[in-house]
Amino acid sequence: MQDAPRLYLDQLLPGMGAGTAIALDPGQMRYLIAVLRLNEGDALCVFGEGAGEWTARLEIQRKDRGQAVLTTLSRPAVEVPGPVLVFAPLKRDATDLVLRMGTEMGVKRFAPVITERTNTHRINAERFRAIAIEAAEQCERLDIPAIEPLRPLAQLLDEWPQSYPLYAALERQQSPGVEPVPSHYGLLIGPEGGFSESERRLLNTHSAIRPVSLGNLILRADTAVIAGLAQLAFRASRSI
């Protein structure tokens, strides 16, 4: 089954069993038939929120219409903790990279924020989710990260739980030291150009903020996301 195409299905729900037929949308059918050249009866790997991962059989009704028939539960659903990624949306390609890499590295929720130097004040949540789904299909996740609404950084900080550490990558600011990272935490990455002075003051007075150093070099925002997630994931694994 390792070589079988892997699809996320919204309609695959907890409690469904072997023999359940789930309709595939036209885009999925075109991909399976026209791109992957699958045939009637070929194997699929499908997963859904809280439903785990199943092997399934492809049934073709026509080129843009078909269904996946569940056969065997291969991996049951399991709750895996992961960080919240708070980030300022970047240019399109860089934001796409943040979503893909964040999904592959276990981000549970993406929380886009508006900062004083943010390039855009709008997001396409549907497109964000599509990118996250594609990344989850490729990296064998069993869930899809949530996409939170875009909101100002100050609002997010007001709503942030005081007991939930939010590690902030603040350029040229030393981390107070290496401390254990809990299983639930957030990472805050600013926009290209960094946080403004007023934002830095706000962050430094917030009780949940933990400054974290990503090294001596100034990183691009999308690079900082990857470096920060990798560092904190490693520290969290050492704390278990």
Accessible surface in RSA format (square Angstrom, percent):
REM  Atomic radii and reference values for relative SASA: ProtOr
REM  Chains: A
REM  Algorithm: Lee & Richards
REM  Probe-radius: 1.40
REM  Slices: 20
REM RES _ NUM      All-atoms   Total-Side   Main-Chain    Non-polar    All polar
REM                ABS   REL    ABS   REL    ABS   REL    ABS   REL    ABS   REL
RES MET A   1   107.20  55.5  53.33  35.3  53.87 128.3  49.71  42.3  57.49  76.2
RES GLN A   2   177.42  99.2 143.36 104.8  34.07  81.1  52.75 112.3 124.67  94.6
RES ASP A   3   146.17 102.4 114.87 114.3  31.31  74.0  42.36  99.7 103.82 103.5
RES ALA A   4    19.72  18.1   3.29   5.1  16.43  37.4   8.71  12.3  11.01  29.2
RES PRO A   5    23.01  16.8  11.23  10.2  11.78  42.8  23.01  19.0   0.00   0.0
RES ARG A   6    32.45  13.6  19.08   9.7  13.37  31.8  18.84  25.7  13.62   8.3
RES LEU A   7     7.74   4.3   7.74   5.5   0.00   0.0   7.74   5.4   0.00   0.0
RES TYR A   8    11.84   5.5   7.13   4.1   4.71  12.3   2.96   2.2   8.88  10.9
RES LEU A   9     1.56   0.9   0.72   0.5   0.83   2.1   1.51   1.1   0.04   0.1
RES ASP A  10    91.07  63.8  74.38  74.0  16.69  39.5  27.54  64.8  63.53  63.4
RES GLN A  11    84.50  47.3  78.25  57.2   6.25  14.9  51.27 109.1  33.23  25.2
RES LEU A  12     0.93   0.5   0.03   0.0   0.90   2.3   0.03   0.0   0.90   2.4
RES LEU A  13    96.50  53.7  95.57  68.4   0.93   2.3  95.57  67.1   0.93   2.5
RES PRO A  14    86.02  62.7  63.85  58.2  22.18  80.6  66.34  54.8  19.68 122.3
RES GLY A  15    85.19 105.1   0.00   N/A  85.19 105.1  42.59 116.9  42.60  95.4
RES MET A  16    59.16  30.6  42.84  28.4  16.32  38.8  48.07  40.9  11.09  14.7
RES GLY A  17    30.84  38.0   0.00   N/A  30.84  38.0  25.93  71.2   4.91  11.0
RES ALA A  18    73.83  67.9  41.74  64.4  32.09  73.0  42.05  59.2  31.79  84.2
RES GLY A  19    53.47  65.9   0.00   N/A  53.47  65.9  30.56  83.9  22.91  51.3
RES THR A  20    41.90  29.8  32.98  33.4   8.93  21.3  26.29  35.3  15.62  23.6
RES ALA A  21    51.83  47.7  24.44  37.7  27.39  62.3  24.44  34.4  27.38  72.5
RES ILE A  22     5.49   3.1   2.53   1.9   2.96   7.1   5.49   4.0   0.00   0.0
RES ALA A  23    64.43  59.2  57.96  89.4   6.47  14.7  57.99  81.7   6.44  17.0
RES LEU A  24     9.21   5.1   0.00   0.0   9.21  23.1   0.61   0.4   8.60  23.1
RES ASP A  25    71.48  50.1  65.37  65.1   6.11  14.4  35.85  84.4  35.63  35.5
RES PRO A  26    66.22  48.3  66.22  60.4   0.00   0.0  66.22  54.7   0.00   0.0
RES GLY A  27    36.10  44.5   0.00   N/A  36.10  44.5  25.82  70.9  10.27  23.0
RES GLN A  28    34.50  19.3  31.17  22.8   3.34   7.9  16.33  34.8  18.17  13.8
RES MET A  29     0.00   0.0   0.00   0.0   0.00   0.0   0.00   0.0   0.00   0.0
RES ARG A  30   134.99  56.7 133.18  67.9   1.81   4.3  59.78  81.7  75.21  45.6
RES TYR A  31    99.78  46.6  97.27  55.3   2.51   6.5  63.28  47.6  36.50  45.0
RES LEU A  32     0.00   0.0   0.00   0.0   0.00   0.0   0.00   0.0   0.00   0.0
RES ILE A  33    33.01  18.8  31.46  23.4   1.55   3.7  31.46  22.7   1.55   4.2
RES ALA A  34    58.09  53.4  46.23  71.3  11.86  27.0  48.80  68.7   9.29  24.6
RES VAL A  35    98.24  64.6  75.02  67.9  23.21  55.9  78.73  68.4  19.51  52.9
RES LEU A  36    63.89  35.6  44.08  31.5  19.81  49.8  47.32  33.2  16.56  44.6
RES ARG A  37   181.05  76.0 166.07  84.7  14.99  35.7  60.96  83.3 120.10  72.8
RES LEU A  38    27.81  15.5  23.58  16.9   4.22  10.6  23.59  16.6   4.21  11.3
RES ASN A  39    98.83  68.2  97.27  94.0   1.56   3.8  22.84  55.0  75.99  73.4
RES GLU A  40   106.76  61.3  84.67  64.1  22.09  52.6  57.90 112.0  48.86  39.9
RES GLY A  41    38.01  46.9   0.00   N/A  38.01  46.9  16.39  45.0  21.61  48.4
RES ASP A  42    48.25  33.8  44.33  44.1   3.92   9.3  10.99  25.9  37.26  37.2
RES ALA A  43    48.37  44.5  37.94  58.6  10.43  23.7  39.48  55.6   8.89  23.6
RES LEU A  44     0.00   0.0   0.00   0.0   0.00   0.0   0.00   0.0   0.00   0.0
RES CYS A  45    10.93   8.3  10.93  12.2   0.00   0.0   1.35   3.4   9.58  10.3
RES VAL A  46     0.00   0.0   0.00   0.0   0.00   0.0   0.00   0.0   0.00   0.0
RES PHE A  47     0.00   0.0   0.00   0.0   0.00   0.0   0.00   0.0   0.00   0.0
RES GLY A  48     0.01   0.0   0.00   N/A   0.01   0.0   0.00   0.0   0.01   0.0
RES GLU A  49    70.80  40.7  63.93  48.4   6.88  16.4  42.84  82.9  27.97  22.8
RES GLY A  50    46.54  57.4   0.00   N/A  46.54  57.4  27.10  74.4  19.43  43.5
RES ALA A  51    12.47  11.5   1.12   1.7  11.36  25.8   5.24   7.4   7.23  19.2
RES GLY A  52     0.42   0.5   0.00   N/A   0.42   0.5   0.00   0.0   0.42   0.9
RES GLU A  53    16.89   9.7  16.89  12.8   0.00   0.0   0.00   0.0  16.89  13.8
RES TRP A  54    22.25   8.9  22.25  10.8   0.00   0.0  20.03  10.7   2.22   3.6
RES THR A  55    21.10  15.0  21.10  21.4   0.00   0.0  18.56  24.9   2.54   3.8
RES ALA A  56     3.65   3.4   0.00   0.0   3.65   8.3   0.19   0.3   3.45   9.1
RES ARG A  57    94.00  39.5  93.34  47.6   0.66   1.6  37.99  51.9  56.01  33.9
RES LEU A  58     0.01   0.0   0.00   0.0   0.01   0.0   0.00   0.0   0.01   0.0
RES GLU A  59    43.77  25.1  43.77  33.1   0.00   0.0   9.48  18.3  34.29  28.0
RES ILE A  60    53.29  30.3  31.33  23.3  21.97  52.9  31.33  22.6  21.97  59.6
RES GLN A  61   101.86  57.0  65.26  47.7  36.61  87.2  37.56  80.0  64.30  48.8
RES ARG A  62   138.08  58.0 128.09  65.3   9.99  23.8  57.18  78.1  80.91  49.0
RES LYS A  63   166.27  81.1 163.07 100.1   3.20   7.6 105.63  95.1  60.64  64.6
RES ASP A  64    52.86  37.0  49.04  48.8   3.83   9.0  10.48  24.7  42.39  42.3
RES ARG A  65   128.56  54.0 128.15  65.3   0.41   1.0  25.11  34.3 103.45  62.7
RES GLY A  66     2.03   2.5   0.00   N/A   2.03   2.5   0.00   0.0   2.03   4.5
RES GLN A  67    39.96  22.3  39.96  29.2   0.00   0.0   0.71   1.5  39.25  29.8
RES ALA A  68     0.00   0.0   0.00   0.0   0.00   0.0   0.00   0.0   0.00   0.0
RES VAL A  69    11.81   7.8  11.81  10.7   0.00   0.0  11.81  10.3   0.00   0.0
RES LEU A  70     1.72   1.0   0.00   0.0   1.72   4.3   0.00   0.0   1.72   4.6
RES THR A  71    55.43  39.4  39.02  39.6  16.41  39.1  37.63  50.5  17.79  26.9
RES THR A  72    81.42  57.9  78.70  79.8   2.72   6.5  55.13  74.1  26.29  39.7
RES LEU A  73    79.26  44.1  57.60  41.2  21.66  54.4  57.60  40.5  21.66  58.3
RES SER A  74    56.52  47.8  24.88  33.2  31.64  72.9  30.80  65.6  25.72  36.0
RES ARG A  75    82.39  34.6  82.31  42.0   0.08   0.2  47.89  65.5  34.50  20.9
RES PRO A  76    91.41  66.6  87.61  79.9   3.80  13.8  88.64  73.2   2.78  17.3
RES ALA A  77    49.52  45.5  23.68  36.5  25.84  58.8  23.99  33.8  25.53  67.6
RES VAL A  78   100.79  66.3  78.94  71.5  21.85  52.6  86.54  75.2  14.25  38.7
RES GLU A  79   142.85  82.0 118.03  89.3  24.82  59.1  65.05 125.8  77.80  63.5
RES VAL A  80    85.72  56.4  84.09  76.1   1.63   3.9  84.56  73.5   1.16   3.1
RES PRO A  81    68.06  49.6  51.02  46.5  17.03  61.9  55.00  45.4  13.05  81.1
RES GLY A  82     7.96   9.8   0.00   N/A   7.96   9.8   4.54  12.5   3.42   7.7
RES PRO A  83     9.71   7.1   9.71   8.8   0.00   0.0   9.71   8.0   0.00   0.0
RES VAL A  84     2.22   1.5   2.22   2.0   0.00   0.0   2.22   1.9   0.00   0.0
RES LEU A  85     0.00   0.0   0.00   0.0   0.00   0.0   0.00   0.0   0.00   0.0
RES VAL A  86     0.00   0.0   0.00   0.0   0.00   0.0   0.00   0.0   0.00   0.0
RES PHE A  87     2.75   1.4   2.75   1.7   0.00   0.0   2.75   1.7   0.00   0.0
RES ALA A  88     1.24   1.1   0.00   0.0   1.24   2.8   0.00   0.0   1.24   3.3
RES PRO A  89     2.80   2.0   2.38   2.2   0.42   1.5   2.38   2.0   0.42   2.6
RES LEU A  90    11.94   6.6   3.93   2.8   8.00  20.1   3.93   2.8   8.00  21.5
RES LYS A  91   158.82  77.5 150.94  92.6   7.87  18.7 100.25  90.2  58.57  62.4
RES ARG A  92   158.95  66.7 144.52  73.7  14.43  34.4  60.05  82.1  98.90  59.9
RES ASP A  93   115.06  80.6 108.33 107.8   6.73  15.9  38.51  90.6  76.55  76.3
RES ALA A  94    11.19  10.3   6.46  10.0   4.74  10.8   9.62  13.5   1.57   4.2
RES THR A  95     5.97   4.2   5.97   6.0   0.00   0.0   5.57   7.5   0.40   0.6
RES ASP A  96    14.47  10.1  14.47  14.4   0.00   0.0   1.44   3.4  13.03  13.0
RES LEU A  97    55.11  30.7  55.11  39.4   0.00   0.0  55.11  38.7   0.00   0.0
RES VAL A  98     0.81   0.5   0.21   0.2   0.60   1.5   0.81   0.7   0.00   0.0
RES LEU A  99     0.00   0.0   0.00   0.0   0.00   0.0   0.00   0.0   0.00   0.0
RES ARG A 100    93.35  39.2  93.35  47.6   0.00   0.0  26.24  35.9  67.11  40.7
RES MET A 101    51.43  26.6  51.43  34.0   0.00   0.0  35.15  29.9  16.28  21.6
RES GLY A 102     0.00   0.0   0.00   N/A   0.00   0.0   0.00   0.0   0.00   0.0
RES THR A 103     0.00   0.0   0.00   0.0   0.00   0.0   0.00   0.0   0.00   0.0
RES GLU A 104    79.29  45.5  52.84  40.0  26.45  63.0   9.80  19.0  69.48  56.7
RES MET A 105    60.52  31.3  36.41  24.1  24.10  57.4  43.47  37.0  17.04  22.6
RES GLY A 106    26.40  32.6   0.00   N/A  26.40  32.6  24.83  68.1   1.58   3.5
RES VAL A 107     0.00   0.0   0.00   0.0   0.00   0.0   0.00   0.0   0.00   0.0
RES LYS A 108    49.69  24.2  44.74  27.5   4.95  11.8  34.72  31.3  14.97  15.9
RES ARG A 109    89.55  37.6  89.55  45.6   0.00   0.0  29.91  40.9  59.63  36.1
RES PHE A 110     0.06   0.0   0.06   0.0   0.00   0.0   0.06   0.0   0.00   0.0
RES ALA A 111     0.67   0.6   0.67   1.0   0.00   0.0   0.67   0.9   0.00   0.0
RES PRO A 112     0.10   0.1   0.10   0.1   0.00   0.0   0.10   0.1   0.00   0.0
RES VAL A 113     0.21   0.1   0.21   0.2   0.00   0.0   0.21   0.2   0.00   0.0
RES ILE A 114    40.41  23.0  35.60  26.5   4.81  11.6  35.60  25.6   4.81  13.1
RES THR A 115     6.94   4.9   0.28   0.3   6.66  15.9   4.00   5.4   2.94   4.4
RES GLU A 116   118.55  68.1  79.10  59.8  39.45  93.9  44.04  85.2  74.51  60.8
RES ARG A 117   113.20  47.5  99.56  50.8  13.63  32.5  37.11  50.7  76.08  46.1
RES THR A 118    11.96   8.5   0.00   0.0  11.96  28.5   0.00   0.0  11.96  18.1
RES ASN A 119    92.11  63.5  55.59  53.7  36.52  87.9  22.15  53.3  69.96  67.6
RES THR A 120    42.43  30.2  38.08  38.6   4.35  10.4  27.31  36.7  15.12  22.9
RES HIS A 121   113.85  62.2  95.33  66.3  18.52  47.4  68.30  70.4  45.55  53.0
RES ARG A 122   204.17  85.7 193.61  98.7  10.56  25.1  73.03  99.8 131.14  79.5
RES ILE A 123    44.20  25.2  10.89   8.1  33.31  80.3  18.42  13.3  25.78  70.0
RES ASN A 124    83.60  57.7  74.58  72.1   9.02  21.7  26.81  64.5  56.79  54.9
RES ALA A 125    51.55  47.4  45.42  70.1   6.13  13.9  45.74  64.4   5.81  15.4
RES GLU A 126   146.45  84.1 136.21 103.0  10.24  24.4  54.38 105.2  92.07  75.2
RES ARG A 127    59.72  25.1  54.34  27.7   5.38  12.8  36.24  49.5  23.49  14.2
RES PHE A 128    10.76   5.4  10.76   6.7   0.00   0.0  10.76   6.5   0.00   0.0
RES ARG A 129    80.76  33.9  80.76  41.2   0.00   0.0  38.60  52.8  42.16  25.6
RES ALA A 130    56.88  52.3  47.77  73.7   9.10  20.7  51.90  73.1   4.98  13.2
RES ILE A 131    21.22  12.1  20.00  14.9   1.22   2.9  21.20  15.3   0.02   0.0
RES ALA A 132     0.00   0.0   0.00   0.0   0.00   0.0   0.00   0.0   0.00   0.0
RES ILE A 133    32.41  18.4  32.41  24.1   0.00   0.0  32.41  23.3   0.00   0.0
RES GLU A 134    93.88  53.9  93.05  70.4   0.83   2.0  23.82  46.1  70.06  57.2
RES ALA A 135     0.83   0.8   0.12   0.2   0.71   1.6   0.83   1.2   0.00   0.0
RES ALA A 136     0.00   0.0   0.00   0.0   0.00   0.0   0.00   0.0   0.00   0.0
RES GLU A 137    34.06  19.6  30.26  22.9   3.79   9.0   4.52   8.7  29.54  24.1
RES GLN A 138   123.17  68.9  90.28  66.0  32.88  78.3  42.15  89.7  81.01  61.4
RES CYS A 139    46.58  35.2  16.55  18.5  30.02  70.6  24.53  62.1  22.05  23.8
RES GLU A 140   100.01  57.4  94.82  71.7   5.19  12.4  20.82  40.3  79.20  64.7
RES ARG A 141    29.67  12.5  23.26  11.9   6.42  15.3  25.50  34.9   4.17   2.5
RES LEU A 142    24.20  13.5  17.62  12.6   6.58  16.5  17.62  12.4   6.58  17.7
RES ASP A 143    34.15  23.9  34.15  34.0   0.00   0.0  21.11  49.7  13.04  13.0
RES ILE A 144    13.05   7.4   0.00   0.0  13.05  31.4   0.00   0.0  13.05  35.4
RES PRO A 145     0.40   0.3   0.00   0.0   0.40   1.5   0.29   0.2   0.11   0.7
RES ALA A 146    47.17  43.4  39.31  60.7   7.86  17.9  46.43  65.4   0.74   1.9
RES ILE A 147    35.60  20.3   7.01   5.2  28.59  68.9   7.01   5.0  28.59  77.6
RES GLU A 148    23.76  13.6  21.18  16.0   2.58   6.1  17.16  33.2   6.59   5.4
RES PRO A 149   103.01  75.1  93.21  85.0   9.81  35.6 102.67  84.8   0.34   2.1
RES LEU A 150    36.17  20.1  11.34   8.1  24.83  62.4  11.34   8.0  24.83  66.8
RES ARG A 151    37.85  15.9  36.65  18.7   1.20   2.9  15.73  21.5  22.12  13.4
RES PRO A 152    63.78  46.5  63.78  58.1   0.00   0.0  63.78  52.7   0.00   0.0
RES LEU A 153     5.04   2.8   4.40   3.1   0.64   1.6   4.40   3.1   0.64   1.7
RES ALA A 154    50.64  46.6  47.95  74.0   2.69   6.1  48.19  67.9   2.44   6.5
RES GLN A 155    76.43  42.7  72.06  52.7   4.37  10.4  25.69  54.7  50.75  38.5
RES LEU A 156     0.81   0.5   0.42   0.3   0.39   1.0   0.42   0.3   0.39   1.0
RES LEU A 157     2.14   1.2   1.86   1.3   0.28   0.7   1.87   1.3   0.28   0.7
RES ASP A 158   122.93  86.1  90.71  90.3  32.22  76.2  27.96  65.8  94.97  94.7
RES GLU A 159   101.14  58.1  71.40  54.0  29.74  70.8  46.24  89.4  54.90  44.8
RES TRP A 160    16.10   6.5  10.45   5.1   5.65  13.3  12.21   6.5   3.89   6.3
RES PRO A 161    73.06  53.2  61.76  56.3  11.30  41.1  73.06  60.3   0.00   0.0
RES GLN A 162   106.00  59.3  92.75  67.8  13.26  31.6  61.41 130.7  44.59  33.8
RES SER A 163   108.81  91.9  74.88  99.9  33.93  78.2  56.48 120.3  52.33  73.3
RES TYR A 164    44.24  20.7  42.14  24.0   2.10   5.5  38.79  29.2   5.45   6.7
RES PRO A 165    14.91  10.9  14.49  13.2   0.42   1.5  14.76  12.2   0.15   0.9
RES LEU A 166     0.00   0.0   0.00   0.0   0.00   0.0   0.00   0.0   0.00   0.0
RES TYR A 167     3.13   1.5   3.13   1.8   0.00   0.0   2.49   1.9   0.64   0.8
RES ALA A 168     0.00   0.0   0.00   0.0   0.00   0.0   0.00   0.0   0.00   0.0
RES ALA A 169    13.32  12.2   9.06  14.0   4.26   9.7   9.78  13.8   3.54   9.4
RES LEU A 170     6.37   3.5   0.33   0.2   6.03  15.2   0.89   0.6   5.48  14.7
RES GLU A 171    57.82  33.2  47.65  36.0  10.17  24.2  30.51  59.0  27.31  22.3
RES ARG A 172   208.72  87.6 158.37  80.7  50.35 119.9  78.23 106.9 130.49  79.1
RES GLN A 173    46.79  26.2  37.97  27.8   8.82  21.0  22.36  47.6  24.43  18.5
RES GLN A 174   151.42  84.7 137.52 100.5  13.91  33.1  59.16 125.9  92.27  70.0
RES SER A 175    34.36  29.0  18.18  24.3  16.18  37.3  13.44  28.6  20.93  29.3
RES PRO A 176   108.20  78.9  60.98  55.6  47.22 171.7  75.62  62.4  32.58 202.5
RES GLY A 177    38.96  48.0   0.00   N/A  38.96  48.0  34.91  95.8   4.05   9.1
RES VAL A 178   133.78  88.0  99.72  90.3  34.06  82.1 100.01  86.9  33.77  91.6
RES GLU A 179    60.38  34.7  57.19  43.3   3.19   7.6  26.46  51.2  33.92  27.7
RES PRO A 180   107.89  78.6  92.61  84.4  15.28  55.6  98.62  81.4   9.27  57.6
RES VAL A 181     1.25   0.8   0.00   0.0   1.25   3.0   0.19   0.2   1.06   2.9
RES PRO A 182    59.51  43.4  46.22  42.1  13.29  48.3  58.82  48.6   0.69   4.3
RES SER A 183    58.01  49.0  43.05  57.5  14.96  34.5  28.66  61.0  29.35  41.1
RES HIS A 184    98.33  53.7  95.44  66.3   2.89   7.4  62.60  64.5  35.73  41.6
RES TYR A 185     7.78   3.6   7.78   4.4   0.00   0.0   3.63   2.7   4.14   5.1
RES GLY A 186     0.00   0.0   0.00   N/A   0.00   0.0   0.00   0.0   0.00   0.0
RES LEU A 187     0.00   0.0   0.00   0.0   0.00   0.0   0.00   0.0   0.00   0.0
RES LEU A 188     0.10   0.1   0.10   0.1   0.00   0.0   0.10   0.1   0.00   0.0
RES ILE A 189     5.35   3.0   5.10   3.8   0.24   0.6   5.10   3.7   0.24   0.7
RES GLY A 190     8.36  10.3   0.00   N/A   8.36  10.3   2.75   7.6   5.60  12.5
RES PRO A 191     6.37   4.6   1.37   1.2   5.00  18.2   1.37   1.1   5.00  31.1
RES GLU A 192    69.89  40.1  58.19  44.0  11.70  27.9  40.70  78.7  29.19  23.8
RES GLY A 193    65.55  80.8   0.00   N/A  65.55  80.8  38.72 106.3  26.82  60.1
RES GLY A 194     5.36   6.6   0.00   N/A   5.36   6.6   4.26  11.7   1.10   2.5
RES PHE A 195     8.48   4.2   1.22   0.8   7.26  18.9   1.22   0.7   7.26  20.8
RES SER A 196    10.30   8.7  10.22  13.6   0.09   0.2  10.30  21.9   0.00   0.0
RES GLU A 197   116.30  66.8 113.17  85.6   3.13   7.5  54.53 105.5  61.77  50.4
RES SER A 198    48.97  41.4  40.66  54.3   8.31  19.1  36.71  78.2  12.25  17.2
RES GLU A 199    13.09   7.5  12.27   9.3   0.82   2.0   9.70  18.8   3.39   2.8
RES ARG A 200    39.43  16.6  39.43  20.1   0.00   0.0   8.42  11.5  31.01  18.8
RES ARG A 201   149.96  63.0 145.71  74.3   4.24  10.1  72.54  99.1  77.42  46.9
RES LEU A 202    70.63  39.3  65.58  46.9   5.06  12.7  69.98  49.1   0.66   1.8
RES LEU A 203     0.24   0.1   0.00   0.0   0.24   0.6   0.00   0.0   0.24   0.7
RES ASN A 204    78.17  53.9  45.21  43.7  32.96  79.4  23.81  57.3  54.36  52.5
RES THR A 205   111.41  79.2  76.73  77.8  34.68  82.7  71.91  96.6  39.51  59.7
RES HIS A 206    29.64  16.2  17.01  11.8  12.63  32.3  21.81  22.5   7.83   9.1
RES SER A 207    74.12  62.6  47.76  63.7  26.36  60.7  57.71 122.9  16.40  23.0
RES ALA A 208     0.01   0.0   0.00   0.0   0.01   0.0   0.01   0.0   0.00   0.0
RES ILE A 209    13.84   7.9   2.02   1.5  11.82  28.5   2.02   1.5  11.82  32.1
RES ARG A 210    76.35  32.1  76.35  38.9   0.00   0.0  16.51  22.6  59.84  36.3
RES PRO A 211    25.54  18.6  21.63  19.7   3.91  14.2  21.63  17.9   3.91  24.3
RES VAL A 212     3.55   2.3   1.64   1.5   1.90   4.6   1.73   1.5   1.81   4.9
RES SER A 213    44.41  37.5  33.51  44.7  10.90  25.1  20.36  43.4  24.05  33.7
RES LEU A 214    37.66  21.0  11.93   8.5  25.73  64.7  16.12  11.3  21.53  58.0
RES GLY A 215    51.68  63.7   0.00   N/A  51.68  63.7  32.24  88.5  19.45  43.6
RES ASN A 216   153.21 105.7 117.94 114.0  35.27  84.9  33.63  80.9 119.58 115.6
RES LEU A 217   142.81  79.5 133.88  95.8   8.93  22.5 135.44  95.1   7.37  19.8
RES ILE A 218    97.47  55.5  68.28  50.9  29.19  70.3  68.94  49.6  28.53  77.4
RES LEU A 219    55.22  30.8  33.30  23.8  21.92  55.1  36.54  25.7  18.68  50.3
RES ARG A 220   142.96  60.0 136.27  69.5   6.69  15.9  59.87  81.8  83.09  50.4
RES ALA A 221     6.49   6.0   1.82   2.8   4.67  10.6   5.68   8.0   0.80   2.1
RES ASP A 222     9.30   6.5   8.89   8.8   0.42   1.0   0.32   0.7   8.99   9.0
RES THR A 223    59.02  42.0  57.52  58.3   1.50   3.6  39.92  53.6  19.11  28.9
RES ALA A 224     9.10   8.4   9.10  14.0   0.00   0.0   9.10  12.8   0.00   0.0
RES VAL A 225     1.23   0.8   1.23   1.1   0.00   0.0   1.23   1.1   0.00   0.0
RES ILE A 226    49.83  28.4  49.83  37.1   0.00   0.0  49.83  35.9   0.00   0.0
RES ALA A 227    34.98  32.2  23.33  36.0  11.64  26.5  31.50  44.4   3.48   9.2
RES GLY A 228     0.72   0.9   0.00   N/A   0.72   0.9   0.72   2.0   0.00   0.0
RES LEU A 229     2.85   1.6   1.78   1.3   1.07   2.7   1.78   1.3   1.07   2.9
RES ALA A 230    46.58  42.8  38.68  59.7   7.90  18.0  41.73  58.8   4.85  12.8
RES GLN A 231    55.74  31.2  47.42  34.7   8.33  19.8  31.31  66.6  24.43  18.5
RES LEU A 232     0.42   0.2   0.42   0.3   0.00   0.0   0.42   0.3   0.00   0.0
RES ALA A 233    47.49  43.7  39.80  61.4   7.69  17.5  42.70  60.1   4.79  12.7
RES PHE A 234   118.60  59.3 113.08  70.0   5.52  14.4 118.05  71.6   0.55   1.6
RES ARG A 235    29.52  12.4  27.12  13.8   2.40   5.7  20.29  27.7   9.23   5.6
RES ALA A 236    15.15  13.9  13.62  21.0   1.53   3.5  13.62  19.2   1.53   4.0
RES SER A 237    64.04  54.1  47.44  63.3  16.60  38.2  40.24  85.7  23.79  33.3
RES ARG A 238   174.05  73.1 143.55  73.2  30.50  72.6  46.12  63.0 127.93  77.5
RES SER A 239    53.73  45.4  13.49  18.0  40.24  92.7  20.43  43.5  33.30  46.7
RES ILE A 240   182.06 103.6 121.52  90.5  60.54 145.9 149.25 107.5  32.80  89.0
END  Absolute sums over single chains surface
CHAIN  1 A    12363.9       9770.9       2593.0       6887.7       5476.2
END  Absolute sums over all chains
TOTAL         12363.9       9770.9       2593.0       6887.7       5476.2
